[in-house]
């Protein structure tokens, strides 16, 4: 069973739609990412770049809310609903209390929606989570102080806490508290395993789901039919999982779930599945968690721009990046230089429509700032030149800034509007 390092795991926004706080133990960790609602989609941006000649449709460029008001209200309701440890003890509990053989597809989907928010399930594929939901058994321990597992007891299940807190007291005198979303019990193996320490409840009404050893081992070791591994020189560099977004089978494909940083960058210009349409947006939102510098992406994009077949895809990535995360450029001199070089490339290749979009995006996203330049005398040079004015019919812009000058040090940049 493949285990890539944690820092190579890419969490998709579609997997974790709501921001949340989870208690994380040393053995199980999870994270969730919330999309900034002001980001524009790839289709919005690229729709505006279809025509290079004549008028360009710029309607897709300004940031627009991802969700409608109705959807936001529904999402708020979902957040309220999931804030209760057991979803109000109604829908999910009703599904949990059914025997595995009696669970319907709808029951499993309901459980899946709840379980994937818990740290214990965070690093599992969707197909593994679904299989686990189909066989899990619900248990309740009503009294605090009740012993669940004795030291040395033979283990036969994997436990995930849904409500309450348990304490594990180890033979060496140390203890550990586990709460909602944490797990304990067996590892995915058929070998005999024994409990190290005593597990007891710390509060009343502790609730768990349990998965038998045989099922846990089978699912974690054999439910890989839905994954596709990409190898380079004998090393696995990317793992994709097959997903179906509806039961008609029309919206299905592979979604990237793990990859090396280099492979994640390369996937920016590859074809994206119908079930993974926001890959570029997800990457731009999360790349700082696995890359040391945005220039690792920028330099690759400049390199790929020289390839005719990749130029259009590279331009779409940069337009999305500028439109959704302009601070990555505005606050980083090296990235500002990247943007200037990319702009020059657009000019050289006569991609006028895309160039107009880039300039409009930069103008719309740039923040107001005040710069003070002191001259030793009236006749001293400014070290920058201006362009425009009323006689030209447009505003006054900084055309050039001398590298290393006091103007550059003060933060004046080419393209600034005065």
C-alpha positions as CSV (number, residue, x, y, z in Angstrom):
1,X,0.0,0.0,0.0
2,X,1.5,3.3,-1.1
3,X,2.3,5.9,1.5
4,X,3.8,9.1,0.0
5,X,5.2,11.6,2.5
6,X,2.6,13.9,4.0
7,X,4.0,17.0,2.4
8,X,3.3,15.5,-1.1
9,X,-0.4,15.1,-0.3
10,X,-2.7,17.5,-2.2
11,X,-6.0,18.2,-0.5
12,X,-8.8,19.2,-2.9
13,X,-11.2,21.9,-2.0
14,X,-14.1,19.8,-3.2
15,X,-13.2,17.3,-0.5
16,X,-13.4,19.8,2.4
17,X,-15.9,22.5,1.5
18,X,-16.1,24.0,5.0
19,X,-13.4,25.5,7.2
20,X,-13.2,23.6,10.5
21,X,-11.1,23.0,13.5
22,X,-10.1,19.5,14.3
23,X,-8.2,17.9,17.2
24,X,-5.2,16.1,15.9
25,X,-3.3,13.3,17.6
26,X,0.2,12.3,16.8
27,X,-0.9,9.3,14.8
28,X,-3.7,10.8,12.8
29,X,-3.7,14.2,11.2
30,X,-6.0,16.1,8.9
31,X,-6.5,19.4,7.3
32,X,-9.2,21.3,5.4
33,X,-9.0,24.2,3.0
34,X,-11.6,26.8,2.4
35,X,-11.6,28.6,-1.0
36,X,-11.5,32.4,-0.9
37,X,-14.9,33.1,-2.4
38,X,-13.6,36.0,-4.5
39,X,-11.6,33.9,-6.8
40,X,-12.5,33.6,-10.5
41,X,-12.6,30.3,-12.3
42,X,-10.5,29.2,-15.1
43,X,-13.4,29.2,-17.5
44,X,-14.3,32.8,-16.5
45,X,-10.8,34.0,-17.3
46,X,-10.2,32.0,-20.4
47,X,-13.6,32.8,-21.9
48,X,-12.3,36.3,-22.1
49,X,-9.2,35.3,-24.0
50,X,-10.8,33.4,-26.8
51,X,-10.4,36.3,-29.3
52,X,-7.0,37.8,-29.9
53,X,-8.1,40.2,-32.6
54,X,-10.6,43.1,-32.2
55,X,-12.6,43.5,-29.0
56,X,-12.0,41.1,-26.2
57,X,-14.8,40.0,-23.9
58,X,-13.5,41.1,-20.4
59,X,-16.6,40.2,-18.5
60,X,-15.0,37.1,-16.9
61,X,-12.0,38.9,-15.4
62,X,-13.3,40.8,-12.3
63,X,-13.7,38.6,-9.2
64,X,-17.1,37.2,-8.7
65,X,-18.5,35.3,-5.8
66,X,-18.2,31.5,-6.3
67,X,-21.6,30.8,-4.7
68,X,-25.0,32.4,-5.0
69,X,-26.7,33.8,-2.0
70,X,-29.0,30.7,-1.9
71,X,-26.0,28.4,-2.0
72,X,-24.3,30.4,0.8
73,X,-27.4,30.1,2.9
74,X,-27.3,26.3,2.3
75,X,-23.6,26.2,3.1
76,X,-24.2,28.1,6.4
77,X,-26.9,25.6,7.3
78,X,-24.4,22.8,6.5
79,X,-21.8,24.3,8.8
80,X,-24.4,24.7,11.6
81,X,-25.5,21.1,11.0
82,X,-21.9,19.7,11.1
83,X,-20.9,21.7,14.1
84,X,-22.8,19.2,16.3
85,X,-20.6,16.1,17.1
86,X,-23.2,13.8,15.7
87,X,-25.2,16.0,13.2
88,X,-27.9,16.6,15.7
89,X,-28.0,12.9,16.5
90,X,-30.6,12.4,13.7
91,X,-29.7,11.7,10.1
92,X,-26.2,10.3,10.6
93,X,-27.0,8.4,13.8
94,X,-30.0,6.8,12.0
95,X,-27.6,5.6,9.3
96,X,-25.1,4.4,11.8
97,X,-27.5,2.4,13.8
98,X,-28.4,0.3,10.8
99,X,-26.7,-3.1,10.2
100,X,-24.2,-3.0,7.4
101,X,-26.3,-5.2,5.2
102,X,-29.3,-2.8,5.6
103,X,-27.4,0.4,4.7
104,X,-28.6,1.9,1.4
105,X,-26.4,3.9,-1.1
106,X,-28.0,7.1,0.4
107,X,-27.0,6.0,3.9
108,X,-23.4,5.4,2.8
109,X,-23.2,8.8,1.1
110,X,-24.6,10.5,4.2
111,X,-22.0,8.8,6.3
112,X,-19.2,9.6,3.8
113,X,-20.1,13.3,3.9
114,X,-19.7,13.3,7.7
115,X,-16.7,10.9,8.1
116,X,-14.4,12.6,5.6
117,X,-14.2,15.6,7.9
118,X,-12.6,13.6,10.6
119,X,-8.7,13.4,10.9
120,X,-8.8,9.6,11.1
121,X,-10.1,9.5,7.5
122,X,-8.2,12.5,6.1
123,X,-5.4,10.6,4.2
124,X,-7.6,7.9,2.7
125,X,-8.9,7.8,-0.8
126,X,-12.6,8.3,-1.5
127,X,-13.2,4.7,-2.4
128,X,-11.5,3.5,0.8
129,X,-13.7,5.8,2.9
130,X,-16.8,4.6,1.1
131,X,-16.0,1.0,1.7
132,X,-15.3,1.7,5.4
133,X,-18.6,3.5,5.7
134,X,-20.4,0.4,4.3
135,X,-19.1,-1.9,7.1
136,X,-18.7,0.3,10.1
137,X,-20.6,-0.6,13.3
138,X,-21.9,2.1,15.8
139,X,-21.2,1.7,19.5
140,X,-22.1,3.8,22.5
141,X,-20.5,3.8,26.0
142,X,-22.8,5.7,28.3
143,X,-20.6,5.9,31.5
144,X,-17.4,7.8,32.1
145,X,-14.6,5.7,33.5
146,X,-15.7,2.6,31.6
147,X,-12.8,0.4,30.3
148,X,-13.0,-0.2,26.6
149,X,-9.8,-2.1,26.1
150,X,-7.5,-3.8,28.8
151,X,-3.8,-3.8,28.6
152,X,-2.6,-6.8,26.7
153,X,-6.1,-7.6,25.3
154,X,-6.2,-9.0,21.8
155,X,-7.5,-6.4,19.4
156,X,-10.1,-7.2,16.7
157,X,-11.3,-3.7,15.6
158,X,-10.3,-0.2,14.5
159,X,-12.1,2.5,16.5
160,X,-12.9,6.1,15.5
161,X,-14.3,8.5,18.1
162,X,-17.4,10.4,17.1
163,X,-18.3,12.0,20.4
164,X,-16.6,12.3,23.8
165,X,-13.1,11.7,24.9
166,X,-11.1,8.6,25.8
167,X,-7.8,8.2,27.7
168,X,-5.1,5.7,27.0
169,X,-3.0,4.9,30.1
170,X,0.3,3.3,29.1
171,X,2.3,0.8,31.3
172,X,5.1,3.4,31.7
173,X,2.8,5.8,33.5
174,X,2.2,8.1,30.6
175,X,-1.3,8.9,29.3
176,X,-2.9,10.3,26.1
177,X,-6.3,11.8,25.5
178,X,-8.1,11.2,22.2
179,X,-11.2,13.1,21.2
180,X,-13.6,13.4,18.2
181,X,-12.1,12.3,15.0
182,X,-9.1,10.4,16.5
183,X,-8.6,6.7,16.2
184,X,-7.2,3.8,18.1
185,X,-7.1,0.0,17.9
186,X,-5.6,-2.3,15.2
187,X,-3.4,-1.5,12.3
188,X,-4.3,-2.9,8.8
189,X,-2.8,-6.3,9.3
190,X,-4.2,-9.8,9.8
191,X,-1.5,-10.6,12.4
192,X,-2.6,-10.9,16.0
193,X,-2.3,-7.6,17.8
194,X,-2.5,-6.7,21.4
195,X,-3.4,-3.5,23.2
196,X,-0.6,-1.5,24.8
197,X,-2.2,0.3,27.7
198,X,-5.7,0.7,29.0
199,X,-8.4,2.6,27.1
200,X,-11.2,4.1,29.2
201,X,-13.9,6.8,28.6
202,X,-13.3,10.2,30.3
203,X,-16.9,11.5,29.8
204,X,-20.4,10.1,29.6
205,X,-22.0,9.2,26.2
206,X,-18.8,8.3,24.2
207,X,-19.7,7.2,20.7
208,X,-17.6,5.3,18.3
209,X,-17.6,3.6,14.9
210,X,-15.8,0.2,14.8
211,X,-14.5,-1.7,11.8
212,X,-13.6,-5.3,12.2
213,X,-9.9,-6.3,11.6
214,X,-10.7,-8.5,8.5
215,X,-12.7,-5.6,6.9
216,X,-10.1,-3.0,7.8
217,X,-7.2,-5.0,6.4
218,X,-9.1,-6.0,3.2
219,X,-10.2,-2.4,2.5
220,X,-7.0,-0.6,3.2
221,X,-4.9,-3.2,1.3
222,X,-7.0,-4.2,-1.6
223,X,-9.4,-1.4,-2.5
224,X,-6.9,0.2,-5.0
225,X,-8.9,-0.6,-8.1
226,X,-9.9,3.0,-8.3
227,X,-6.4,4.4,-8.2
228,X,-3.9,5.0,-11.0
229,X,-0.2,5.4,-10.2
230,X,2.1,7.4,-12.5
231,X,5.7,6.2,-12.4
232,X,8.9,7.9,-13.7
233,X,12.2,6.0,-13.6
234,X,10.7,3.4,-11.3
235,X,9.4,5.9,-8.8
236,X,5.8,6.7,-8.1
237,X,5.4,10.5,-8.7
238,X,1.6,10.8,-8.9
239,X,-1.5,9.0,-7.7
240,X,-4.9,9.6,-9.2
241,X,-8.2,8.3,-8.0
242,X,-11.2,7.5,-10.1
243,X,-14.3,9.5,-9.1
244,X,-17.9,9.5,-10.4
245,X,-19.7,12.7,-9.6
246,X,-23.2,11.4,-10.4
247,X,-24.8,8.0,-10.8
248,X,-25.5,8.4,-14.5
249,X,-21.8,7.7,-15.1
250,X,-21.5,10.8,-17.4
251,X,-19.3,12.8,-15.0
252,X,-16.4,10.5,-14.2
253,X,-12.6,10.6,-14.4
254,X,-9.4,10.8,-12.4
255,X,-8.6,13.4,-9.7
256,X,-5.1,14.0,-8.4
257,X,-4.8,13.0,-4.8
258,X,-1.0,12.8,-4.3
259,X,2.1,13.8,-6.2
260,X,5.6,15.1,-5.9
261,X,5.9,18.9,-6.0
262,X,7.5,18.7,-9.5
263,X,4.7,16.6,-10.8
264,X,2.1,18.9,-9.3
265,X,3.6,21.8,-11.2
266,X,3.7,19.9,-14.4
267,X,0.1,19.0,-14.1
268,X,-0.8,22.7,-14.4
269,X,-0.4,22.4,-18.2
270,X,-1.7,18.9,-18.7
271,X,-5.3,18.0,-19.5
272,X,-7.6,18.1,-16.5
273,X,-10.4,15.7,-15.8
274,X,-14.0,16.7,-15.8
275,X,-14.1,15.8,-12.1
276,X,-11.1,18.0,-11.4
277,X,-11.9,21.2,-13.1
278,X,-10.4,23.5,-10.5
279,X,-7.0,22.0,-10.3
280,X,-5.2,25.2,-11.2
281,X,-7.1,27.3,-8.7
282,X,-6.5,24.6,-6.0
283,X,-2.8,24.6,-6.8
284,X,-2.4,28.4,-6.7
285,X,-4.2,28.5,-3.4
286,X,-2.0,25.8,-1.7
287,X,1.4,25.7,-3.4
288,X,3.2,27.5,-0.6
289,X,2.6,24.4,1.6
290,X,4.9,22.3,-0.5
291,X,7.1,24.8,-2.5
292,X,9.7,27.1,-1.0
293,X,9.3,29.8,-3.6
294,X,6.7,30.8,-6.2
295,X,9.5,31.3,-8.6
296,X,9.7,27.5,-8.9
297,X,6.4,27.8,-10.7
298,X,7.2,31.0,-12.4
299,X,10.4,29.8,-14.0
300,X,8.7,26.7,-15.3
301,X,5.9,28.7,-16.8
302,X,8.4,31.0,-18.6
303,X,10.2,27.9,-19.9
304,X,7.0,26.3,-21.2
305,X,5.9,29.6,-22.8
306,X,8.6,29.1,-25.4
307,X,6.8,25.9,-26.6
308,X,4.0,26.9,-29.1
309,X,1.7,24.1,-28.0
310,X,1.9,25.0,-24.3
311,X,1.8,28.8,-24.7
312,X,-2.0,29.1,-24.4
313,X,-2.2,26.9,-21.3
314,X,0.7,28.8,-19.6
315,X,-1.1,32.1,-20.3
316,X,-4.3,30.8,-18.7
317,X,-2.4,29.8,-15.5
318,X,-0.7,33.2,-15.2
319,X,-4.0,35.1,-15.8
320,X,-5.7,33.1,-13.0
321,X,-2.7,33.6,-10.7
322,X,-2.7,37.4,-11.2
323,X,-6.5,37.7,-10.9
324,X,-6.9,35.5,-7.8
325,X,-3.6,36.1,-5.9
326,X,-2.1,39.3,-7.1
327,X,-0.4,39.8,-3.7
328,X,2.0,37.0,-4.7
329,X,3.4,39.4,-7.3
330,X,2.9,42.8,-5.7
331,X,4.7,41.8,-2.5
332,X,7.7,40.0,-4.1
333,X,10.2,41.9,-6.3
334,X,11.3,38.7,-8.0
335,X,7.8,37.8,-8.9
336,X,7.3,41.4,-10.2
337,X,10.2,40.8,-12.5
338,X,8.6,37.5,-13.6
339,X,5.4,39.4,-14.5
340,X,7.4,42.0,-16.5
341,X,9.2,39.2,-18.4
342,X,5.9,37.4,-19.1
343,X,4.4,40.7,-20.3
344,X,7.3,41.1,-22.7
345,X,6.8,37.6,-23.9
346,X,3.1,38.4,-24.7
347,X,4.2,41.5,-26.6
348,X,6.9,39.6,-28.6
349,X,4.4,36.8,-29.6
350,X,1.7,39.4,-30.4
351,X,-0.8,38.0,-28.0
352,X,-2.6,41.3,-27.7
353,X,-5.8,40.0,-26.3
354,X,-4.1,38.2,-23.5
355,X,-1.8,41.2,-22.9
356,X,-4.8,43.5,-22.4
357,X,-6.3,41.0,-20.0
358,X,-3.1,40.9,-18.0
359,X,-2.9,44.7,-17.8
360,X,-6.5,45.0,-16.8
361,X,-6.1,42.3,-14.1
362,X,-3.0,44.0,-12.7
363,X,-4.7,47.4,-12.6
364,X,-7.8,46.0,-11.0
365,X,-6.0,44.1,-8.3
366,X,-3.2,46.5,-7.4
367,X,-3.4,48.3,-4.0
368,X,-3.0,52.0,-3.5
369,X,0.3,52.9,-1.9
370,X,2.2,56.1,-1.1
371,X,5.8,56.4,-2.0
372,X,8.1,59.3,-0.9
373,X,11.2,60.1,-2.9
374,X,13.7,62.7,-1.7
375,X,16.0,64.6,-4.1
376,X,19.1,66.3,-2.9
377,X,18.4,69.2,-5.3
378,X,15.8,70.3,-7.9
379,X,18.2,69.3,-10.7
380,X,18.9,65.8,-9.5
381,X,17.6,63.0,-11.8
382,X,14.4,61.1,-10.9
383,X,15.7,57.7,-12.0
384,X,12.3,56.9,-13.5
385,X,10.3,58.0,-16.6
386,X,6.6,58.7,-17.0
387,X,4.2,58.1,-19.9
388,X,0.8,59.5,-20.6
389,X,-1.1,62.5,-19.6
390,X,-4.1,64.5,-21.0
391,X,-2.4,65.1,-24.4
392,X,-2.1,61.3,-24.8
393,X,-5.6,60.6,-23.7
394,X,-4.9,58.3,-20.8
395,X,-3.5,58.5,-17.2
396,X,0.1,59.0,-16.1
397,X,2.1,55.8,-15.7
398,X,5.6,54.9,-14.8
399,X,7.3,53.7,-18.0
400,X,10.7,52.7,-16.6
401,X,12.5,52.6,-13.3
402,X,16.3,52.4,-13.1
403,X,17.5,49.2,-11.5
404,X,19.1,49.7,-8.1
405,X,18.1,53.4,-7.9
406,X,16.5,55.2,-5.0
407,X,13.2,55.1,-6.9
408,X,13.4,51.3,-7.2
409,X,14.4,51.0,-3.5
410,X,11.4,53.1,-2.5
411,X,9.2,50.6,-4.3
412,X,8.3,52.4,-7.6
413,X,7.5,49.9,-10.3
414,X,7.0,49.9,-14.1
415,X,3.3,50.1,-14.8
416,X,2.4,52.1,-11.6
417,X,-0.3,54.7,-12.3
418,X,0.4,58.0,-10.6
